[in-house]
Amino acid sequence: MTVAVAFLQPGWADWEAGPVLASLREYFKVQIEIATPTGDPETSIGGILAAADYGFEDPVLSDADVFLLIGSDAWQTYQSEALFGLLRQAHADGKIVAGICGATIALARAGLLAGKAHTSNGKDWLAEQAPGYAGAERYVESPRAVVGGKIVTAPGSAPVTFAAEVTRLIAPEASERLDGYIAMFAKEFGEG
């Protein structure tokens, strides 16, 4: 069974977590586990209290298959070599590492964006949050999630494509179905 760990900071963005966690759990039978900085419950920006299975530095996290970092303003000041090392090792082991919105800062600080196409909330914004990060020259201005190998990044306004691209890496055989998933949500923004 595939295990995905969602890393939730205080004030985590519930609209960014919802599509990816629901899709993975309901339709692809991925086991979802939650990690917070201390292992204590954390409240989303919308007031949803999420119970934690682990703290960010729990060694058992290295057993997971997918690492999902959900956006929060707390990533702007978060520094943890233990977490960054965990993410680097997960990437070296060929696991999926994905960050959306403010969580892309952690990927940049961990050095995971070097040589990878990636996006975030804006090129200048990411460079300001993670000065001198390796890979800035591969930044892609995109309203959708961007995949660079097994690294998925997205602006906070792209939770649906973030969910789809993470899922596509887990279940490539579902690619056509995932295209339909994106198209279904895109109808909200269509003319008419």
trRosetta pair geometry for C-beta under 8 A, 3 or more apart (Angstrom, degrees):
i j d omega theta_ij theta_ji phi_ij phi_ji
1 29 7.1 -96 -139 135 98 98
1 30 7.6 145 174 -133 84 39
1 31 5.5 62 142 -16 123 115
2 24 8.0 -107 103 -171 123 107
2 28 7.5 -24 53 137 136 106
2 29 7.8 108 40 99 95 71
2 30 4.6 -46 91 -121 107 86
2 31 6.9 175 91 22 51 77
2 65 4.9 -95 -152 62 75 152
2 66 6.6 39 172 -9 107 115
2 170 6.0 73 -155 -151 169 119
3 30 7.2 152 -106 -175 17 79
3 31 4.7 -27 -108 71 71 107
3 33 6.3 13 -175 -1 101 116
3 63 7.1 14 67 118 147 85
3 64 4.8 -114 106 -132 104 69
3 65 5.3 120 52 11 65 93
3 66 7.2 -171 98 29 44 81
4 21 7.9 -162 99 -113 132 68
4 24 5.7 -15 16 158 153 159
4 30 5.1 31 -3 158 113 128
4 31 7.1 164 24 80 66 52
4 32 5.6 -22 71 -108 95 62
4 33 7.2 173 88 28 45 73
4 64 6.6 86 -129 -172 18 115
4 65 6.7 -57 -72 68 57 84
4 66 3.8 -26 -109 74 86 116
4 67 7.6 -161 -156 -64 68 18
4 68 5.7 37 174 -11 110 117
5 33 4.9 -31 -105 76 73 97
5 34 7.3 151 -159 -100 68 12
5 35 5.3 28 177 -9 114 114
5 54 7.3 -32 -142 45 126 131
5 61 5.7 25 -71 -144 174 95
5 64 4.4 -66 -14 -105 110 166
5 66 7.1 172 23 88 60 62
5 67 5.8 -10 62 -116 97 60
5 68 6.8 -176 89 30 46 78
6 17 6.2 73 -162 -138 143 111
6 20 8.0 143 -100 98 116 115
6 21 6.1 -13 -63 -85 148 116
6 32 6.4 11 -10 -167 112 99
6 33 7.4 177 20 85 72 43
6 34 5.4 -25 65 -110 95 65
6 35 7.1 176 83 28 44 72
6 68 4.6 -29 -105 79 65 113
6 70 5.9 25 -173 -22 99 118
7 35 5.1 -25 -105 74 66 104
7 36 7.7 143 -161 -92 55 30
7 56 6.4 61 -139 -110 110 95
7 67 7.0 20 -19 -175 115 83
7 68 6.7 -179 15 89 74 54
7 69 4.6 -17 57 -110 119 67
7 70 6.6 -177 76 17 60 75
7 83 7.8 99 -137 -152 149 127
7 103 7.2 132 81 -132 110 129
7 106 7.9 -79 102 70 150 172
8 12 4.1 -48 -155 -57 88 157
8 17 7.2 13 -95 -86 108 147
8 34 6.1 -13 8 -162 122 100
8 35 7.1 154 22 78 72 48
8 36 5.4 -36 75 -93 87 81
8 42 5.0 179 122 67 109 137
8 44 7.7 -64 -162 -83 123 80
8 50 5.6 15 88 72 172 148
8 52 7.5 -142 54 -93 112 96
8 70 5.6 0 -98 51 68 124
8 72 7.4 97 -168 -38 54 138
9 12 5.6 137 54 -72 59 84
9 36 7.4 137 -101 -146 25 73
9 37 6.5 53 -121 -36 68 107
9 42 6.7 -171 140 -170 17 157
9 70 7.6 -156 16 80 79 81
9 72 3.7 -154 70 63 114 153
9 74 3.7 -162 160 68 133 130
9 75 6.0 -149 -19 -50 162 73
9 78 6.7 -103 -111 -56 136 147
9 102 7.9 -79 40 100 145 126
9 103 7.9 -177 -4 -85 119 91
10 37 7.7 -38 -21 8 86 124
10 42 5.3 -128 -89 -151 50 108
10 43 6.9 21 -148 51 71 72
10 72 6.6 132 75 -179 43 144
10 74 5.1 110 53 -59 81 147
11 42 8.0 -77 3 172 36 106
11 43 7.3 15 -69 92 42 74
11 44 7.0 62 -160 -167 25 32
11 45 5.0 53 -167 -75 72 77
11 72 4.8 125 88 -153 82 102
11 73 5.8 -23 102 32 143 92
11 74 6.0 144 47 -24 106 104
12 16 7.7 -118 169 59 81 110
12 17 6.4 40 147 -33 118 134
12 42 6.2 78 -7 121 113 124
12 44 4.9 -63 72 -112 78 74
12 45 6.9 -130 80 -15 31 81
12 50 7.2 -23 47 14 140 139
12 70 4.9 48 -162 106 112 121
12 71 7.1 123 -155 81 61 46
12 72 4.7 -55 -94 -69 48 118
13 16 4.1 53 98 10 112 115
13 17 6.8 154 90 -12 62 87
13 44 6.9 98 -127 -160 6 99
13 45 5.7 6 -103 9 52 127
13 70 6.1 -153 49 164 79 96
13 71 4.4 3 12 78 130 98
13 72 6.3 -157 -18 -73 79 59
13 100 7.7 -111 64 106 130 112
13 101 6.0 39 13 41 154 162
13 102 7.9 136 -17 21 122 105
13 156 6.2 -100 -161 -145 176 111
14 17 5.7 -61 -144 41 37 106
14 18 6.0 50 160 -39 70 104
14 44 4.0 61 -53 176 102 156
14 45 6.5 -136 -1 46 89 81
14 46 4.6 -65 20 24 140 123
14 48 5.3 97 -98 23 137 132
15 18 5.9 -36 -136 17 30 120
15 19 8.0 25 174 -10 54 96
15 46 7.7 104 -31 -32 83 135
15 159 5.7 -141 142 -27 75 158
16 19 7.8 -66 -169 30 25 94
16 20 7.6 -3 156 8 58 115
16 70 5.2 146 101 -155 115 89
16 71 5.0 85 13 26 171 104
16 100 4.8 179 -167 104 126 139
16 101 5.8 -88 -92 -2 156 128
16 156 6.0 -69 -76 -143 126 72
16 159 4.8 -148 -121 -97 46 112
16 162 7.0 2 -160 64 82 160
17 20 6.5 -83 -158 50 35 98
17 21 5.3 15 166 -10 79 124
17 44 7.6 -115 24 -108 135 131
17 68 7.9 110 -124 138 77 128
17 70 4.6 2 -72 -120 97 148
17 159 8.0 -50 9 -141 22 125
18 21 6.5 -71 -137 42 16 100
18 22 5.8 7 174 -11 61 118
18 159 6.9 38 57 165 85 146
19 22 6.2 -64 -139 42 21 106
19 23 5.9 18 167 -17 62 115
19 159 4.7 131 24 143 128 102
19 160 5.4 -119 -155 -96 168 51
19 162 7.2 110 82 70 121 93
19 163 3.9 -105 128 -40 102 149
20 23 6.1 -58 -141 39 24 109
20 24 6.2 19 164 -14 62 112
20 68 6.2 168 128 -144 143 145
20 98 7.8 -169 -145 109 155 147
20 100 8.0 -168 -20 -22 145 144
20 159 7.0 -114 -22 -172 92 83
20 162 5.9 -60 -62 116 121 96
20 163 3.9 -148 -81 -102 63 81
20 166 5.6 38 -140 47 116 146
20 167 7.6 -160 -139 -40 71 95
21 24 6.1 -59 -144 40 26 107
21 25 6.0 13 164 -9 64 115
21 32 5.5 66 -151 -123 94 152
21 68 7.7 174 -71 103 82 165
22 25 6.2 -65 -141 44 24 102
22 26 5.6 0 174 0 66 121
22 163 8.0 -15 55 -136 80 143
23 26 6.6 -62 -124 47 17 95
23 27 5.6 -33 -166 32 58 118
23 28 6.9 31 144 4 70 109
23 163 4.9 106 19 178 146 121
23 164 7.8 -85 174 -75 171 48
23 167 5.6 -71 131 -68 126 142
23 181 7.3 63 -121 -157 133 154
24 27 7.5 -54 -98 53 6 79
24 28 5.3 -56 -148 57 45 115
24 30 3.9 -44 167 45 99 134
24 32 6.5 116 94 -70 118 104
24 66 7.8 -142 -137 79 151 160
24 163 7.7 -132 -31 -155 87 88
24 166 7.3 -47 -68 114 119 117
24 167 6.3 -149 -81 -93 76 94
24 170 7.1 69 -124 34 99 167
25 28 7.6 19 -6 55 9 73
25 29 7.4 37 -165 -117 35 19
25 30 5.9 -84 -79 64 45 77
25 31 7.8 67 -113 -116 82 18
25 32 5.1 -46 -74 -17 115 122
27 167 8.0 17 83 -142 116 141
28 167 6.2 -176 -31 -143 154 102
28 170 6.2 79 166 111 152 133
28 171 5.5 -134 -128 -26 126 143
28 174 7.4 -94 -92 -14 111 164
30 66 7.1 -13 -163 28 139 141
30 170 6.7 -29 -77 -169 132 160
33 53 4.5 -72 -167 45 94 155
33 54 6.8 40 154 3 117 110
33 64 7.0 -127 47 -98 125 121
34 50 5.6 -154 -154 157 157 116
34 51 6.7 120 63 92 144 53
34 52 5.1 -119 111 -123 102 51
34 53 5.2 122 53 5 66 89
34 54 7.4 173 95 32 47 73
35 39 7.7 -40 -151 -93 63 60
35 52 6.3 62 -137 -155 23 103
35 53 6.8 -56 -71 62 58 82
35 54 4.4 -30 -106 79 88 96
35 55 6.6 44 -161 147 88 10
35 56 5.5 112 155 -87 117 50
35 58 6.9 -142 -125 27 114 115
35 61 6.2 26 -79 -100 150 131
36 39 6.1 174 62 -71 90 12
36 40 6.0 -93 93 61 139 51
36 41 7.1 135 -16 -144 163 11
36 42 4.5 170 -125 -23 133 120
36 50 7.4 155 -64 93 120 105
36 52 4.2 -89 9 -90 108 140
36 54 7.9 158 25 87 58 50
36 55 6.7 -50 75 -119 62 51
36 56 7.0 -81 115 -40 23 84
37 42 7.8 94 15 -73 85 133
37 55 6.6 -7 137 -157 28 83
37 56 5.2 -14 -122 -10 40 123
37 74 7.9 -105 -40 150 134 142
37 78 7.5 -131 -97 -127 124 121
38 52 8.0 131 81 53 58 169
38 55 5.3 -39 177 -120 18 111
38 56 7.9 -2 -40 7 26 90
39 52 5.1 -176 -164 110 40 136
39 54 5.9 -72 -108 166 92 25
39 55 3.5 -54 -43 -57 94 85
39 58 7.0 95 -82 -50 115 121
40 52 6.2 61 78 20 12 135
41 49 5.3 27 164 179 129 95
41 50 6.1 170 -155 82 79 44
41 51 5.1 -39 -97 -103 101 44
41 52 5.9 -156 -83 -8 40 88
42 49 7.5 169 88 -149 26 57
42 50 5.7 -15 62 56 75 97
42 52 6.9 66 -3 -55 90 112
43 47 6.2 -18 -174 -141 109 33
43 48 6.8 153 -155 74 60 36
43 49 5.1 -29 -96 -93 78 68
43 50 7.6 169 -92 14 26 73
44 47 6.5 -38 69 33 81 20
44 48 4.2 14 22 48 123 89
44 49 7.8 -128 4 -63 77 25
44 50 6.9 76 -41 -18 94 107
45 72 7.6 -175 -46 -120 103 78
52 55 7.2 62 150 -72 142 47
54 58 3.9 -106 -166 27 111 152
54 60 6.5 -140 -107 66 139 107
54 61 5.9 165 130 -65 161 101
55 58 5.0 125 55 -38 71 96
56 61 7.7 -8 -168 -35 34 164
56 80 6.4 62 120 104 138 168
56 82 7.3 115 121 98 94 108
56 83 4.9 -25 164 -85 118 118
56 86 8.0 -168 168 28 75 152
57 80 7.0 -122 -69 179 105 134
57 82 4.5 21 -119 125 105 146
57 83 6.7 -84 -78 -58 72 76
57 86 7.8 -160 -121 -35 49 137
58 61 5.3 107 80 -23 85 100
59 62 6.3 -28 180 4 59 111
60 63 5.8 -35 -179 14 62 117
61 64 5.7 -26 -172 -2 58 116
61 67 7.9 69 170 -105 107 105
61 86 6.1 17 98 -162 122 142
62 86 6.3 -123 -81 -142 82 92
62 89 6.5 -22 -129 104 109 133
62 90 7.2 -147 -136 -73 62 85
64 67 6.3 111 101 -72 130 74
64 90 7.5 -14 77 -118 92 127
64 95 7.4 93 105 -164 73 149
65 95 5.8 -162 -170 -137 41 105
65 96 7.1 32 141 27 71 95
65 170 8.0 91 125 -116 123 101
66 95 6.7 -158 -84 178 34 97
66 96 4.5 -7 -121 68 80 112
66 97 8.0 180 -162 -78 51 33
66 98 7.3 -1 -176 9 94 110
66 166 7.0 89 -163 -174 133 108
66 170 6.7 -25 -71 -79 140 117
67 86 7.8 155 -114 130 149 100
67 87 6.3 -170 124 -114 162 79
67 90 5.3 54 -17 143 138 169
67 95 6.6 74 -6 127 99 121
67 96 6.9 -177 29 98 66 62
67 97 4.6 -6 64 -116 113 70
67 98 6.9 164 88 27 61 64
68 98 5.2 -9 -113 69 63 105
68 99 8.0 156 -166 -83 42 41
68 166 6.8 33 -99 -136 107 155
69 75 7.7 89 165 -99 118 136
69 97 7.7 20 -7 -178 106 80
69 98 6.8 -172 26 96 72 53
69 99 4.1 -10 66 -107 114 84
69 100 7.2 178 91 22 68 62
69 103 3.5 169 128 -175 102 133
69 104 7.9 161 91 -57 123 34
69 106 5.5 -133 -164 57 163 137
69 107 7.0 -169 42 -43 147 95
70 100 6.3 -7 -131 52 46 105
70 101 7.7 17 176 44 48 111
70 103 5.9 124 75 -41 11 145
71 75 7.1 -81 -146 2 51 137
71 99 7.9 103 -68 177 71 74
71 100 5.1 -82 -32 104 101 79
71 101 2.7 6 -95 73 148 124
71 102 4.3 107 -152 29 81 82
71 103 5.1 -110 -80 -8 50 91
71 156 5.1 -46 16 -99 177 103
72 75 5.7 121 69 -17 76 90
72 101 7.8 103 -12 101 31 120
72 102 5.5 -110 59 72 34 137
72 103 7.2 60 19 -58 73 85
73 76 5.8 -26 -180 2 61 118
73 102 6.0 -144 -87 -93 27 165
74 77 6.8 -70 -166 46 49 89
74 78 5.8 59 143 -45 78 114
74 102 7.5 109 49 129 50 145
75 78 5.1 -57 -135 25 38 122
75 102 4.1 152 43 145 126 100
75 103 5.4 -156 -82 -90 157 41
75 105 4.6 140 142 52 112 123
75 106 5.6 -91 -149 -35 114 96
75 129 7.9 33 117 -178 94 137
76 102 6.4 -64 -44 -155 79 118
76 105 6.4 179 -92 -60 43 176
76 129 5.8 -96 -127 -135 76 109
78 83 8.0 -20 155 53 115 152
78 105 7.7 117 53 101 97 122
78 106 6.7 -21 91 -84 122 102
79 109 7.2 -126 -116 178 71 154
80 83 4.0 58 93 14 118 106
80 84 6.4 163 90 -10 61 85
81 84 5.4 -56 -139 45 36 112
81 85 5.8 43 157 -25 68 106
82 85 5.8 -54 -147 36 25 112
82 86 6.5 30 151 -22 60 105
83 86 5.5 -51 -150 32 35 115
83 87 6.5 32 153 -17 66 104
83 106 6.9 -53 126 -159 124 123
83 110 7.7 -94 116 -84 76 120
84 87 5.8 -54 -150 37 33 111
84 88 6.4 35 151 -20 65 105
84 106 7.1 -148 -89 -172 79 80
84 109 6.0 -92 -103 115 129 92
84 110 3.8 -169 -149 -105 85 85
84 111 7.5 78 -179 12 112 86
85 88 5.6 -52 -145 36 33 112
85 89 6.3 31 156 -17 66 105
85 110 7.9 -146 -40 -140 25 100
86 89 5.9 -58 -149 38 28 108
86 90 6.3 31 152 -21 64 106
87 90 5.6 -50 -145 34 32 113
87 91 6.4 32 155 -17 64 105
87 97 5.6 95 -159 -137 90 143
87 106 7.0 146 -39 145 164 102
87 107 7.0 -137 168 -108 149 60
87 110 4.5 -20 80 -160 130 165
87 112 6.1 -76 141 -50 114 137
88 91 5.8 -57 -151 38 30 110
88 92 6.3 30 151 -19 65 108
88 110 5.6 -157 -52 174 87 103
88 111 6.5 25 -96 62 114 105
88 112 6.8 -145 -93 -71 63 91
89 92 5.5 -53 -144 39 34 113
89 93 6.2 30 155 -16 66 109
90 93 5.8 -62 -149 41 28 109
90 95 4.2 -71 -179 63 84 128
90 97 5.5 119 102 -68 121 111
91 94 7.8 59 178 -60 32 16
91 95 6.8 -88 -76 57 27 77
91 97 5.3 -47 -72 -2 91 138
91 112 5.5 -178 -60 -125 160 108
91 150 6.9 170 -135 80 71 107
91 151 6.9 14 -120 -71 118 99
94 150 6.5 108 -170 -4 50 162
95 150 6.7 161 108 142 25 144
96 150 4.9 -116 -100 180 56 100
96 152 7.0 12 -172 -1 100 109
96 166 6.5 113 162 -149 141 78
96 169 5.1 128 -102 115 132 143
96 170 6.9 -63 -15 -63 158 82
97 107 6.8 145 136 -112 115 108
97 112 6.1 -86 97 -159 145 157
97 150 6.7 78 19 122 71 88
97 151 5.6 -17 72 -111 91 71
97 152 7.7 -179 94 27 43 70
98 151 7.2 155 -89 -166 50 44
98 152 3.8 -6 -116 63 100 104
98 153 7.3 -167 -154 -69 61 38
98 154 7.9 16 -176 2 98 100
98 162 7.0 126 173 -170 126 93
98 165 7.8 153 -122 97 130 98
98 166 5.0 -26 -62 -96 167 113
99 103 3.8 -148 -158 117 94 97
99 104 4.5 152 114 -81 120 49
99 105 7.9 -144 167 29 146 45
99 106 6.1 -172 -113 58 146 96
99 107 4.5 -144 10 -25 147 124
99 152 7.6 161 26 89 47 64
99 153 5.6 -4 68 -113 82 75
99 154 7.8 -171 101 30 47 68
100 103 5.7 37 51 44 46 116
100 104 7.1 -1 -148 -42 6 90
100 145 7.7 -51 -101 -102 97 101
100 153 7.3 158 -89 -162 44 46
100 154 4.5 -14 -118 65 87 100
100 155 7.5 11 -165 100 75 12
100 156 6.3 109 154 -96 91 51
100 158 7.3 -145 -142 73 110 83
100 159 6.8 65 -168 -100 158 66
100 162 4.9 14 -89 -127 128 157
101 104 6.8 -178 83 -3 17 96
101 120 7.5 96 -142 -163 17 71
101 121 6.0 50 -144 -57 57 111
101 154 7.3 -17 -33 96 59 76
101 155 6.4 58 -88 -180 61 39
101 156 3.2 56 -96 -74 116 92
102 105 5.8 -22 179 2 60 115
102 121 7.4 10 -65 -19 54 134
102 129 7.9 -157 -144 -144 72 162
102 156 7.3 28 -14 -66 72 119
103 106 5.5 -35 -169 23 61 113
103 107 7.1 61 139 -15 72 97
104 107 5.3 -50 -155 37 48 115
104 108 6.2 50 147 -21 72 102
104 113 7.9 57 -175 -68 90 135
104 118 7.1 145 -153 168 119 118
104 119 7.6 -89 -115 101 157 44
104 120 4.0 -150 86 -108 160 107
104 121 7.4 -177 36 -5 132 79
104 126 6.1 -52 113 -114 120 118
104 153 5.1 69 -111 -147 115 111
104 154 7.8 -164 -60 49 120 38
105 108 5.7 -56 -150 38 32 111
105 109 6.2 27 154 -15 67 109
105 120 7.8 96 -52 -142 60 141
105 126 7.0 -159 -87 -138 66 73
105 129 4.6 -81 -112 139 116 132
105 130 5.4 171 -150 -45 71 111
106 109 5.8 -55 -141 41 30 109
106 110 6.1 28 157 -18 64 110
107 110 5.8 -58 -144 39 28 110
107 112 4.6 -78 -168 60 81 121
107 113 5.7 90 133 -45 99 98
107 118 7.4 -167 116 -147 136 148
107 151 6.9 121 -160 -158 136 117
107 153 6.6 -135 64 -90 161 111
108 111 7.8 46 174 -65 30 23
108 112 7.5 -84 -70 48 21 78
108 113 5.2 -13 -101 8 64 134
108 120 7.8 -15 -41 -65 127 148
108 126 6.1 158 -58 -179 157 104
108 129 7.3 100 63 95 145 98
108 130 3.7 137 114 76 129 171
108 133 3.9 -23 -180 -140 102 160
108 135 7.4 -137 -126 59 77 115
109 130 5.1 -130 -61 -124 74 117
109 133 6.8 -76 -70 -105 39 114
111 114 5.7 -7 180 -14 75 118
111 133 7.6 -161 -97 -159 46 82
111 134 5.5 28 -140 40 77 124
112 116 7.1 -19 145 20 65 148
112 151 5.7 160 153 -111 110 136
113 116 5.2 -115 -155 57 46 108
113 118 4.7 -63 -137 4 108 160
113 133 6.3 37 56 147 125 120
113 134 6.7 157 76 90 77 67
113 135 3.7 -165 121 80 83 153
113 136 7.8 66 116 -60 127 43
113 138 7.1 -172 164 68 88 115
113 148 7.5 79 -141 62 61 154
113 151 7.0 177 -96 157 56 158
113 153 7.5 31 -103 -50 110 149
114 134 3.7 -6 -86 127 104 116
114 135 4.3 -129 -91 -52 30 103
115 134 7.9 -10 -11 147 70 103
115 135 6.1 -80 4 -104 35 99
115 138 6.7 90 -164 -33 12 155
115 148 7.8 153 112 170 59 129
116 135 5.9 -5 41 -145 73 140
116 138 6.0 143 81 112 32 152
116 148 3.1 114 -174 132 91 146
116 149 6.0 -81 -117 16 110 105
116 151 5.0 21 -176 54 158 141
117 138 5.3 -118 -91 167 41 106
117 140 5.3 31 -171 -27 94 128
117 146 5.3 -118 133 166 96 121
117 147 7.3 32 80 84 109 36
117 148 4.1 174 50 -83 64 106
118 135 6.6 46 20 144 128 129
118 138 6.3 68 18 108 82 100
118 139 6.3 -46 76 -111 78 53
118 140 6.7 160 72 19 25 92
118 146 5.6 158 -137 89 24 127
118 148 5.5 -58 -58 -5 75 137
118 151 6.6 -40 -90 123 108 123
118 153 4.3 53 -158 24 87 150
119 139 6.8 100 -103 -165 48 70
119 140 5.0 -64 -69 72 95 84
119 141 7.2 117 -125 -118 107 15
119 142 4.7 -90 -87 46 155 101
119 144 7.9 94 40 80 163 46
119 145 7.3 -170 49 -149 123 29
119 146 4.3 118 -4 3 105 127
119 153 5.1 169 52 107 60 108
119 154 6.5 28 81 -113 109 27
119 155 6.2 -62 136 -37 111 82
120 123 7.6 128 51 -80 101 33
120 125 6.6 -145 113 84 115 105
120 126 4.2 101 58 -68 155 127
120 139 7.6 -54 15 -139 96 106
120 153 6.1 -47 -68 169 67 123
120 154 8.0 72 -107 97 33 17
120 155 6.2 84 152 -89 25 68
121 125 4.9 -61 90 90 97 152
121 126 7.0 147 47 -52 73 85
121 155 5.0 114 -94 -137 48 89
121 156 6.0 14 -90 1 106 97
122 125 3.9 81 67 7 101 113
122 126 6.7 -177 82 -10 51 82
122 155 7.7 65 -35 -111 57 119
123 126 6.2 -60 -151 36 26 105
123 127 6.3 21 155 -14 63 112
123 136 7.5 96 -164 -166 92 89
123 139 4.7 111 -113 136 99 154
123 141 6.6 -54 -32 -75 111 88
124 127 5.7 -59 -146 41 31 111
124 128 6.2 34 155 -23 66 107
125 128 5.8 -57 -151 34 28 111
125 129 6.4 20 155 -14 64 110
126 129 5.8 -59 -146 40 32 108
126 130 6.2 -24 171 32 70 102
126 133 7.3 -71 149 35 96 143
126 136 7.6 174 104 -117 110 90
126 139 7.0 172 59 -114 141 131
127 130 7.0 -77 -129 65 23 68
127 131 6.7 56 170 -108 63 47
127 133 7.1 -136 -115 25 55 100
127 136 5.8 61 -94 -128 104 133
128 131 7.1 6 -146 -70 22 79
130 133 4.0 33 126 -50 114 127
132 136 8.0 -101 -158 -23 19 135
133 136 5.9 117 74 -54 81 95
135 138 5.1 -51 -174 35 80 112
135 139 7.6 113 134 -50 78 71
136 139 5.7 -12 -169 -27 51 114
138 148 7.2 76 145 -110 136 148
140 146 5.0 140 59 -106 134 155
142 145 7.7 -58 116 66 127 8
142 146 5.4 122 47 -58 151 109
142 155 7.6 -173 88 -10 66 108
142 158 8.0 23 122 -65 88 161
143 155 6.8 -61 -142 37 41 133
143 157 6.6 -53 -160 96 82 118
143 158 6.2 154 155 -74 55 116
144 154 7.2 -60 160 -127 36 97
144 158 5.3 150 -132 -139 32 139
144 161 4.2 -50 -158 110 88 176
145 152 5.7 4 -180 -174 121 98
145 153 6.8 162 -154 85 71 36
145 154 3.8 -39 -98 -82 78 110
145 158 5.4 -179 -45 135 70 131
145 161 4.1 -166 9 121 97 97
145 162 4.5 152 -77 -82 130 51
145 164 7.2 176 35 59 138 86
145 165 4.4 -145 107 12 139 143
145 166 7.9 -91 -172 -27 162 77
146 152 7.4 161 80 -153 43 52
146 153 5.4 -15 58 63 91 88
146 154 7.1 165 14 -80 65 57
146 165 7.9 57 60 -151 6 172
147 151 7.2 146 -159 79 51 53
147 152 5.4 -19 -102 -101 74 76
147 165 5.2 -155 -60 -171 112 125
147 168 7.8 -77 -72 77 154 124
147 169 7.2 174 -136 -61 131 114
148 151 4.8 -19 69 65 89 105
148 153 7.5 7 11 7 105 105
150 169 6.1 116 -133 -156 75 142
152 162 6.6 123 148 -149 120 68
152 165 5.0 156 -133 113 127 116
152 166 5.3 -131 44 -75 167 74
152 169 7.0 -129 -46 -14 123 140
154 158 4.2 -128 -174 82 114 117
154 159 7.3 138 123 -83 147 32
154 161 6.4 164 -119 86 132 93
154 162 3.9 -98 7 -80 162 105
154 165 7.7 159 -60 38 119 133
155 158 5.2 85 58 4 75 108
156 159 7.7 3 -176 -51 45 87
158 161 4.8 -41 179 46 105 106
158 162 5.5 118 116 -30 86 94
159 162 5.3 -55 -143 37 33 120
159 163 6.3 37 158 -21 66 103
160 163 5.8 -51 -151 34 30 110
160 164 6.4 27 152 -17 63 108
160 181 7.3 -170 -174 137 99 92
160 182 6.0 130 140 -119 112 65
160 185 4.4 -144 -125 79 159 165
160 186 8.0 -164 103 -51 155 69
161 164 5.3 -52 -142 40 38 114
161 165 5.9 33 161 -18 70 107
161 182 6.0 51 -90 -117 74 117
162 165 6.3 -60 -143 38 23 103
162 166 6.4 22 159 -15 61 109
163 166 6.1 -60 -148 38 26 108
163 167 6.1 21 157 -15 64 114
163 181 7.7 -105 102 139 112 137
164 167 5.8 -63 -148 42 27 110
164 168 6.1 34 154 -28 66 106
164 178 4.5 129 -155 -177 95 108
164 179 7.9 106 -164 -70 138 32
164 181 5.6 173 -95 85 109 122
164 182 5.2 -10 -59 -59 164 103
165 168 5.4 -43 -140 29 34 117
165 169 6.9 37 157 -19 60 98
166 169 6.1 -58 -162 31 32 109
166 170 6.8 23 146 -12 65 108
167 170 5.5 -60 -151 41 39 109
167 171 5.9 -27 170 37 76 101
167 174 6.7 -62 145 85 106 133
167 178 5.9 175 90 -103 118 129
168 171 7.0 -79 -125 68 22 62
168 172 6.1 54 177 -104 65 55
168 174 7.1 -134 -106 77 55 87
168 175 5.8 64 -134 -102 102 75
168 178 5.4 -128 -73 61 94 173
169 172 7.2 14 -128 -64 18 84
171 174 4.2 27 123 10 114 119
172 175 5.9 4 -175 -46 56 105
174 177 4.5 -56 -172 48 81 120
174 178 5.5 87 125 -29 90 99
175 178 5.7 -58 -147 36 29 111
175 179 6.6 35 153 -22 64 100
176 179 5.6 -47 -152 29 34 115
176 180 6.8 36 148 -17 62 102
177 180 5.6 -55 -158 35 35 114
177 181 6.6 42 144 -25 65 102
178 181 5.1 -42 -148 28 40 119
178 182 6.7 42 153 -17 65 98
179 182 5.9 -52 -153 35 33 110
179 183 6.4 32 149 -18 65 108
180 183 5.5 -55 -144 40 34 113
180 184 6.2 42 154 -28 66 101
181 184 5.8 -49 -151 27 28 114
181 185 7.0 17 155 -7 60 104
182 185 6.2 -64 -156 41 32 103
182 186 6.1 35 150 -27 68 111
183 186 5.4 -54 -143 33 33 117
183 187 7.2 53 155 -39 60 88
184 187 6.2 -39 -170 2 33 114
185 188 6.3 -30 180 6 53 112
186 189 6.0 -67 -168 44 55 101
186 190 6.5 73 137 -46 77 97
187 190 5.2 -40 -148 7 43 123
